[in-house]
Amino acid sequence: MVVLHLNRLHDYYAAMELARALSDEQVARYHEEGFLCPLPALSPAEARDCRAMLETFEASEGRPLGRLPGQLRAKTHLLFPWLDRLVRHPAVLAAVEDLIGPDLLVYHLTMWIKDPGDDAFVSWHQDGTYFGLDPADQHVTAWVALTDSLPEMGCVTVLPGSHRLGQLRHSTHRDAANLLSNGQEAEIDVDVARVVPLALRAGDFSLHHTHLLHSSAPNRGRDRRIGVGISYIPTRVGHVGPRRLTASLVRGQDRHGHFDSEPRPRADFDAEARAAHAEACARFFGSHGSVRTEVAEA
């Protein structure tokens, strides 16, 4: 009976190991370097479909997403069912769970879009600077590529190991071409000889720690660079601030109730979705004093 019990226990742990998305080596590398890249998620055809749905909406509005009013680049998953499904992609959630646990919220989302030849860039920063999360170091960003994201296209560039510095002081540098809502920049000299580009093919994704220093240059390629930055936190993490914020439960259970639940969109950009998005963005950006209500792509 003891042998049978041990055999069942062995089978249980073997099954759990097979269910994991990340190996022990990958988890250790994430904790050491602060990122993992590339990881597979969407097929090339699925990535093309996502891009087509985004660009169909842009064509209907007559302007790129970043030039439309209302912070539509932020929390965009509250506006479109296809993005609502993307933040729940099993491959992405499985990898995130291996890093921070099974009960997961999407705290924020940003569409990172750079047209070829424009001046849009992202300054060196840490994601957690204005997030106000406690504990802060449990936040993980998944960056999902809907197009290729290569060095010549202004892919994300990181400073390996910089997450171990903890939260750094940032200052504000107003520049219309900076895609960050507050134009924040870390007050640190980055050794460019040590930086690593996170090159991705359409459908792949990367993961990076909330304190990892990263930036991106303008797109000098021939095609758009479109990525979806998804901020995941475990449900045990809360927000420090006077006003309750919103989040979307995407895996497991929320036994803590630190955030108001965000409704899932039922149709593209319908009135109900727009109202929920506007409320969620007003709370989020109001929590850290953002002065920009839209972001223009230069």
C-alpha positions in Angstrom: 0.0 0.0 0.0 2.8 2.4 0.8 4.5 1.6 -2.5 1.2 2.2 -4.3 0.8 5.5 -2.5 4.3 6.6 -3.4 3.8 5.6 -7.0 0.6 7.7 -7.2 2.5 10.6 -5.6 5.3 10.3 -8.2 2.7 10.2 -11.0 1.0 13.4 -9.5 4.3 15.4 -9.4 5.2 14.1 -12.9 1.9 15.3 -14.3 2.4 18.7 -12.6 5.8 19.0 -14.1 4.4 18.2 -17.6 1.7 20.9 -17.1 4.3 23.6 -16.4 5.0 26.0 -19.3 8.5 27.0 -18.0 11.4 24.8 -17.0 13.3 25.2 -13.8 16.1 26.7 -15.8 13.8 29.3 -17.4 12.4 30.3 -14.0 15.9 30.6 -12.6 17.0 32.7 -15.6 14.0 35.0 -15.2 14.9 35.7 -11.6 18.6 36.2 -12.5 18.2 38.3 -15.6 14.7 39.8 -15.2 13.2 38.6 -18.5 12.5 35.6 -20.8 12.4 35.9 -24.6 11.1 34.5 -26.9 8.2 32.3 -25.9 5.6 30.9 -28.3 1.9 31.9 -28.1 0.0 32.7 -31.2 0.5 31.1 -34.6 1.5 33.5 -37.4 -2.1 33.2 -38.8 -3.6 34.1 -35.4 -1.2 37.1 -35.1 -2.2 38.3 -38.5 -5.9 38.0 -37.6 -5.4 40.1 -34.5 -3.6 42.7 -36.5 -6.3 42.7 -39.1 -9.0 43.3 -36.5 -7.1 46.2 -35.0 -6.5 47.8 -38.4 -10.1 47.3 -39.5 -11.1 49.3 -36.5 -8.5 52.0 -37.2 -9.8 52.2 -40.8 -13.3 52.6 -39.6 -12.3 55.5 -37.4 -10.0 57.1 -40.1 -7.0 57.3 -37.7 -4.5 55.1 -36.0 -5.4 54.0 -32.5 -2.8 56.3 -30.9 -4.3 59.3 -32.5 -7.9 58.7 -31.3 -9.0 60.5 -28.1 -9.7 58.7 -24.8 -6.5 56.7 -24.0 -7.6 53.9 -26.4 -4.0 52.5 -26.2 -4.6 51.7 -22.5 -6.8 48.9 -21.2 -7.8 48.2 -24.8 -8.9 44.7 -23.8 -12.0 46.3 -22.3 -13.0 47.5 -25.7 -12.5 44.5 -28.0 -13.5 40.8 -27.5 -10.4 39.7 -29.5 -8.1 41.4 -27.0 -10.1 40.2 -24.1 -9.4 36.7 -25.4 -5.7 37.4 -26.0 -5.1 38.4 -22.3 -6.5 35.0 -21.4 -4.3 33.0 -23.9 -3.4 29.7 -22.2 0.3 29.8 -23.2 0.7 33.3 -21.8 -1.2 32.5 -18.6 0.7 29.2 -18.0 4.1 30.9 -18.2 3.0 33.8 -16.0 1.6 31.3 -13.4 4.9 29.6 -13.3 6.4 32.9 -12.1 3.8 34.4 -9.8 1.2 31.8 -9.0 -2.2 30.5 -10.2 -4.7 33.3 -9.3 -4.1 36.1 -11.8 -5.4 39.6 -12.6 -4.7 41.8 -15.6 -3.9 45.1 -13.9 -3.3 47.1 -17.0 -2.7 46.8 -20.7 -1.0 49.0 -23.3 -0.9 48.8 -27.1 2.6 49.6 -28.2 2.3 50.7 -31.9 5.0 52.3 -34.0 4.5 53.1 -37.6 7.6 52.9 -39.9 9.6 56.1 -40.1 7.8 57.9 -37.2 9.7 59.2 -34.2 7.8 57.3 -31.5 10.0 55.9 -28.8 10.0 54.7 -25.1 12.5 56.1 -22.6 14.4 54.0 -20.2 12.0 53.2 -17.4 10.6 50.5 -15.0 7.0 49.5 -15.4 6.3 49.6 -11.7 7.2 53.3 -11.3 3.6 54.6 -11.3 1.7 51.4 -10.7 1.4 51.8 -6.9 1.3 48.0 -6.3 2.0 46.3 -3.0 4.1 44.1 -3.1 5.4 45.7 -6.3 7.8 42.9 -7.3 5.1 40.4 -8.1 4.0 42.3 -11.2 5.0 40.7 -14.6 4.7 42.2 -18.0 3.9 39.9 -21.0 4.7 41.6 -24.3 2.9 39.9 -27.1 4.0 40.6 -30.7 1.2 41.0 -33.3 3.9 41.8 -35.9 7.6 41.1 -36.0 9.4 43.2 -33.4 13.0 43.4 -34.5 15.9 45.8 -33.6 15.5 47.9 -36.8 11.7 48.2 -35.9 12.4 49.6 -32.4 11.9 46.4 -30.4 12.0 46.4 -26.6 15.6 46.7 -25.3 16.5 45.6 -21.8 19.3 45.9 -19.3 19.7 42.4 -17.9 19.8 42.0 -14.2 18.7 45.6 -13.6 15.5 44.5 -11.8 17.8 43.6 -8.8 18.4 47.3 -8.3 14.8 47.7 -7.0 12.6 50.7 -7.7 14.7 53.6 -9.1 13.9 57.3 -9.0 12.4 58.6 -12.3 12.1 62.1 -13.6 9.7 63.5 -16.2 10.8 64.7 -19.6 7.9 65.9 -21.8 8.2 64.8 -25.4 5.2 64.2 -27.7 7.0 61.3 -29.3 7.5 59.4 -26.0 4.8 56.7 -25.8 4.9 56.8 -22.0 2.0 58.7 -20.6 4.1 60.8 -18.2 7.4 60.8 -20.2 9.1 59.2 -17.2 12.8 58.3 -17.4 15.0 56.4 -14.9 17.7 58.5 -13.3 20.5 56.1 -14.2 23.3 55.9 -16.7 22.6 52.8 -18.8 25.6 50.9 -20.1 24.6 50.5 -23.7 27.3 47.7 -24.2 25.2 45.5 -21.8 21.7 46.0 -23.3 19.9 43.2 -25.0 17.2 43.6 -27.7 14.1 41.4 -27.2 13.6 40.4 -30.8 10.2 38.7 -31.4 8.5 37.2 -34.4 4.7 37.8 -34.8 2.9 35.5 -32.3 5.8 35.2 -29.8 5.9 37.0 -26.5 8.4 38.0 -23.8 8.1 38.3 -20.0 9.8 40.9 -17.9 10.0 41.9 -14.3 8.4 45.1 -13.1 11.7 46.6 -12.1 13.6 45.6 -15.2 15.0 48.7 -17.0 13.8 48.8 -20.6 13.3 51.2 -23.5 12.7 51.1 -27.3 13.9 53.2 -30.2 11.9 54.6 -33.2 10.8 52.2 -35.9 13.2 52.4 -38.8 11.9 49.3 -40.5 9.4 49.0 -43.4 6.4 47.7 -41.5 4.4 48.6 -38.4 5.6 47.3 -35.0 2.6 46.3 -33.0 2.8 44.8 -29.5 0.5 44.2 -26.6 1.9 44.9 -23.1 -0.1 43.0 -20.5 0.4 43.6 -16.8 -0.3 40.6 -14.7 -0.4 40.4 -10.9 -1.4 37.7 -8.4 -4.7 38.5 -6.7 -2.9 38.9 -3.4 -1.3 42.1 -4.7 -3.1 45.3 -3.9 -3.0 49.0 -4.9 -1.8 51.7 -2.5 -3.9 54.7 -3.0 -7.1 56.5 -1.8 -9.3 55.2 -4.7 -10.1 51.7 -5.7 -8.9 50.7 -9.1 -10.2 48.0 -11.5 -8.7 44.8 -12.8 -9.7 41.7 -14.8 -9.6 38.2 -13.3 -8.2 35.9 -16.0 -7.2 32.8 -14.1 -8.1 31.1 -10.8 -10.0 32.8 -8.0 -9.9 36.2 -6.3 -10.1 35.7 -2.6 -8.7 39.1 -1.7 -11.0 41.7 -3.5 -8.4 44.4 -3.8 -9.9 45.7 -7.1 -13.3 46.3 -8.7 -14.0 43.7 -11.4 -13.8 44.9 -15.0 -16.7 43.8 -17.4 -15.7 41.8 -20.4 -16.7 43.4 -23.8 -19.5 41.8 -25.7 -18.9 43.6 -29.0 -16.2 45.8 -30.6 -16.2 49.3 -29.2 -19.9 49.3 -28.2 -21.3 51.9 -25.8 -21.2 49.6 -22.8 -17.6 48.8 -23.4 -16.6 52.4 -24.0 -18.2 53.5 -20.7 -16.4 50.7 -18.7 -13.1 51.6 -20.4 -13.5 55.3 -19.7 -14.2 54.7 -16.0 -11.3 52.2 -15.6 -8.9 54.6 -17.4 -10.0 57.6 -15.3 -9.3 55.7 -12.1 -6.0 54.3 -13.3 -4.5 57.5 -14.8 -5.9 59.6 -12.0 -4.1 57.4 -9.4 -0.7 58.6 -10.6 -1.5 62.1 -11.9 -1.1 61.5 -15.7 -1.6 64.8 -17.5 -2.1 63.2 -21.0 -5.6 62.1 -22.1 -4.4 60.8 -25.4 -1.1 59.9 -27.0 -0.3 61.1 -30.5 1.9 59.0 -32.7 4.4 61.4 -34.2 
